[in-house]
Amino acid sequence: MYRQGDVLIVPVAEAAVPPGTHRLPHQPRDARGRLVLALGEVTGHAHAVIGPGTLVREAGPFGASYLHLPDGGRVVHEEHAAISLPKGWYRVVRQREYAPGAVRVVADWDSALKWRTEAAR
């Protein structure tokens, strides 16, 4: 299991990848040729994969994301150390923010943490 900021990357055995996953459309690469796993809405920084691979997402804001790296790859981010991943399948999970009565994806974990720390003072 790997974590980079608010993104969790969990290895999945190929036999455990849901059957419909292989038919989902591949997510496009960004202008820099990266597969973007998660984009920071405030900073514009991205958790992204460099190298060969495919990323698929189920429909909806909370749909599961699966990453296939046939030769392995590296996950990079402007504010975190790079992570090397061996070849295989992975489920990509975004950290969720809890608010009573709602569940939402964390917009910018570093800013949220700073705000909570300052508010607690």
C-alpha positions, 0 to 999 in steps of 0.5 A: 500500500502506498500513500502520497498526500491525500491519495492512497494507492492499493495494489490489486491482484489482476484476478480481483480487478472488477470485470467491467474495468477493462472496458472503461474508457482510459483517462487522457494524459495531461499536457505534460504527458502524465496520468493525473490521479488527483488534481489539487483544486487550490494549488493546481498541483497533481498526483500523477504517474510518469511512464506507460500505463492506463487509468480508468474511472467509474462514473460519478465523483466517487467512482472507483479509479484503477491504474494499470502499470504494465512496466511499473511507474513513478507517482510524482507531486510537486510537494511530495517525494516520488513513489516507485510502483512495481508493475501491476494493477492498483486501486486509487483512493482519494481521501474524503473529508467528513462533514455531518450529513455529507461526504466530499473529496478533500479539495486541498489537504494541506490548506485544510490541515493548516486551517484546522490547526489555526482554528484550534488555537 
